[in-house]
Amino acid sequence: MKHLLITTIAAVVLVGCGTGIYEAAAKGNIEVVKQHLAAGADVNAKGEEFGDTPLDWAIDFKRIKTADLLRKHGGKTGEELKAEGN
């Protein structure tokens, strides 16, 4: 159920925005994720509604290499950030 909800929300968000770090993470587009990181994108930016991060999206869409890249750059899940008080 959670995966279906996340997939639906992702589809709605992706239709309305450009190629952001969330979309790139969901699609496993490592080169675009690298460009965002190089440009100073917040690797731990949290979505307003659910507090999800680009790493959450990579994990939810099973983009292992992308998730590894985000982790390498300090990426954390929304739950990890919440546990830290962020």
BELKACOR-V922217 format. One record per pair of residues at least 6 apart in sequence whose ideal C-beta (glycine too) atoms are under 8 Angstrom apart, sorted by the first residue. I is the first residue (numbers start at 0). J is the second residue. Records with the same first field share a line. If there is no record, write none. Layout:
# BELKACOR-V922217
I = J / J
This chain:
# BELKACOR-V922217
2 = 59
5 = 51 / 59
6 = 59
8 = 48 / 49
9 = 21 / 25 / 56 / 59 / 60
12 = 21 / 22
13 = 21 / 22 / 25
16 = 22
18 = 28 / 31
19 = 35
20 = 31 / 32 / 35 / 36 / 40 / 42 / 44 / 53
21 = 46 / 53 / 56
22 = 28 / 31
23 = 29 / 31 / 32 / 35 / 53 / 65
24 = 32 / 53 / 54 / 56 / 57 / 60 / 62 / 65 / 66 / 69
25 = 56 / 57 / 59 / 60 / 62
26 = 60 / 62
27 = 57 / 60 / 62 / 64 / 65
28 = 65
29 = 64 / 65 / 68
32 = 53 / 65 / 68 / 69
33 = 68
36 = 42 / 72
42 = 52 / 53 / 54 / 69 / 72 / 73 / 74
43 = 52 / 54 / 73 / 74 / 75 / 80 / 85
44 = 52 / 53
45 = 51 / 52 / 77 / 80
46 = 52 / 77
49 = 77
50 = 77 / 80 / 81
51 = 76 / 77
52 = 74 / 75 / 76 / 77 / 80
53 = 69 / 74
54 = 66 / 69 / 70 / 74 / 75 / 76
55 = 76 / 77
56 = 62
57 = 63 / 65 / 66 / 69
58 = 66 / 76
66 = 74
75 = 83
